[in-house]
Amino acid sequence: MGTAVRHSSSRCFKEPHLSLSYRYYCHDSDGRLHSAEWFDADSDKQAVELIQAEHPGGTCEIWQETRLVAKITPERLSA
């Protein structure tokens, strides 16, 4: 016979932390691909922040599987 396992309701079980896999594609000013790479992030927000920090002023797309997460374009500064 099998053994029943009972969990105490007073215990707190922490779920494992899983990050998501993303990929980014950055283009040069002529629209040609100049970099692409897989990376992990905890959320869409963190994925965008990571790529903005790594490619400031770049034009990039961030994908999570088949879902387009964000298109990042350089901010235009007005004179």
N, C-alpha and C positions, 0 to 999 in steps of 0.2 A: 504494500500500500504506500501511496505517496505521503509526504509530510506537508502539512499545511503551514504556510508562512504567514505570520501575523505582524503587521507593522503598527507600532505605537503611534497614536494620533499626536502625541506630544513631540515626536521627532520631526525635524525639518530636513527633508531631503532636497539637496540642490541638484537641479537638472544640469546635465553637461552643457557647456557653452559651445555652440556651433557657429562658426563664421560662414559666410556665404562666399562663393567664388564669383568673381566678376572678371571682365576683360575690358580693356580700353583701347581705343584707336585714336591717335592724334594725327592731324593733317597739317601740312605746311600751308603757306599762303596761297599756293597754286592748287590746293585741294588734294595733293598727293599724300598718301600715307607715309608718315615718317617714323612712327613708333606704334607698337601694339604689344600688349602683355597681359597675362593673367595675374590676378592678385586677389587676396582675401580681405574682406571687411565685415564688420559686425552688422552694418545696416546700409541702406542706400545713401543716407546722409553722410555717413563716414566715408563711403566710397567716393562720393563727389568731393568731399573735403580733401581726401588723400590725393586725388588727381589734380585738383586745383593747386594744391601746394607743390606737387611735383612738376607740373607743367603750367606755371603762371603765364598768362597771356596766350595760352595755346587753344587751339580749336580741337576739342576731343568729344568722342562719344563713349559712354559707359554702358555696358550691357551686362545683364545677369541672365544667363542662359539665352533664351530667345526674346527677352524683354528689354527694350530700350529704357534705361534708367534715366539718363540725362544727356543733353547736348550742351557742352560748355563752349562758350565763345568768348573771345577777349572783350573786356569792357572798353568801350570807347570813351576816351577822356575829351571833354569839350574844352576848347581854348577860351 
